[in-house]
């Protein structure tokens, strides 16, 4: 899985996703790019998932218009200790996603 960590997600989450190919917005040199353009860049660069904590994204963008899965962790901060609590469920969903993608 190719995963992009949105700007609002700490880069310290990346080592916890070591079974995937993970990049940060900063590493891609996409800092400051607005969500619509960012989602387009994700598709163009073959990312499977945009991982964010921006709960407003679903109201600001038409998510179905992009061939991209957007995952929103429902947390108040980007502290890695809080984000890792979502990983067991996230990893379980990734396995399901990969199986569906392969079929």
C-alpha positions as CSV (number, residue, x, y, z in Angstrom):
1,X,0.0,0.0,0.0
2,X,1.2,3.5,-0.9
3,X,0.1,5.8,1.9
4,X,0.4,9.6,2.1
5,X,0.4,11.2,5.5
6,X,-1.4,14.6,5.3
7,X,0.3,17.7,6.7
8,X,-1.8,17.5,9.9
9,X,-0.5,14.0,10.7
10,X,2.8,13.8,12.5
11,X,5.7,12.2,10.6
12,X,6.3,10.1,13.7
13,X,3.5,7.8,12.7
14,X,5.5,6.7,9.7
15,X,7.7,4.1,11.5
16,X,4.5,2.4,12.8
17,X,3.3,1.8,9.2
18,X,6.5,0.0,8.2
19,X,4.6,-2.7,6.3
20,X,3.6,-0.1,3.8
21,X,5.2,2.5,1.5
22,X,4.6,5.7,3.4
23,X,5.4,9.3,2.5
24,X,4.7,12.6,4.2
25,X,3.4,15.6,2.3
26,X,6.7,17.4,3.2
27,X,8.7,14.5,1.7
28,X,6.7,14.8,-1.5
29,X,7.3,18.6,-1.5
30,X,3.6,19.2,-1.5
31,X,3.4,21.4,1.7
32,X,0.7,24.0,1.5
33,X,-1.2,22.4,-1.3
34,X,-5.0,22.5,-0.8
35,X,-6.9,19.3,-0.3
36,X,-8.5,19.0,-3.8
37,X,-5.2,19.4,-5.6
38,X,-3.5,17.2,-3.0
39,X,-6.0,14.4,-3.7
40,X,-5.4,14.8,-7.5
41,X,-1.6,14.6,-6.9
42,X,-2.2,11.4,-4.8
43,X,-4.0,9.8,-7.7
44,X,-1.4,10.9,-10.3
45,X,1.4,9.5,-8.1
46,X,-0.4,6.2,-7.5
47,X,-1.1,6.6,-3.8
48,X,-3.7,4.2,-2.5
49,X,-4.5,6.0,0.7
50,X,-4.5,9.6,2.0
51,X,-4.3,9.4,5.8
52,X,-5.5,12.5,7.7
53,X,-7.1,13.7,10.9
54,X,-8.9,16.5,9.0
55,X,-12.6,15.7,9.8
56,X,-13.7,18.7,7.6
57,X,-12.3,17.1,4.5
58,X,-15.5,15.1,3.8
59,X,-17.5,18.4,3.8
60,X,-14.9,20.3,1.7
61,X,-14.2,17.8,-1.0
62,X,-16.2,15.4,-3.2
63,X,-14.3,12.3,-2.2
64,X,-16.0,10.1,-4.7
65,X,-14.5,12.1,-7.6
66,X,-11.0,10.8,-6.8
67,X,-9.8,7.2,-7.2
68,X,-8.3,7.4,-3.8
69,X,-9.2,6.0,-0.4
70,X,-9.2,8.7,2.3
71,X,-8.8,7.5,5.9
72,X,-9.7,10.0,8.7
73,X,-8.6,9.1,12.2
74,X,-11.1,10.6,14.6
75,X,-8.7,12.1,17.1
76,X,-8.2,15.6,18.6
77,X,-4.4,15.8,18.1
78,X,-1.7,14.5,15.9
79,X,0.3,13.1,18.8
80,X,1.7,9.7,17.8
81,X,0.6,8.1,21.1
82,X,-3.0,8.9,20.2
83,X,-2.7,8.0,16.5
84,X,-1.2,4.5,17.1
85,X,-4.4,3.5,18.9
86,X,-6.2,3.6,15.6
87,X,-3.6,1.3,13.9
88,X,-5.1,-2.1,14.8
89,X,-8.4,-1.2,13.2
90,X,-6.7,0.5,10.3
91,X,-4.5,-2.5,9.6
92,X,-7.5,-4.8,9.7
93,X,-9.3,-2.6,7.1
94,X,-6.2,-2.4,4.9
95,X,-6.1,-6.2,4.7
96,X,-9.7,-6.2,3.6
97,X,-9.0,-3.5,1.1
98,X,-6.0,-5.4,-0.3
99,X,-8.1,-8.5,-0.7
100,X,-10.9,-6.6,-2.5
101,X,-8.3,-4.9,-4.7
102,X,-6.7,-8.2,-5.7
103,X,-10.1,-9.7,-6.7
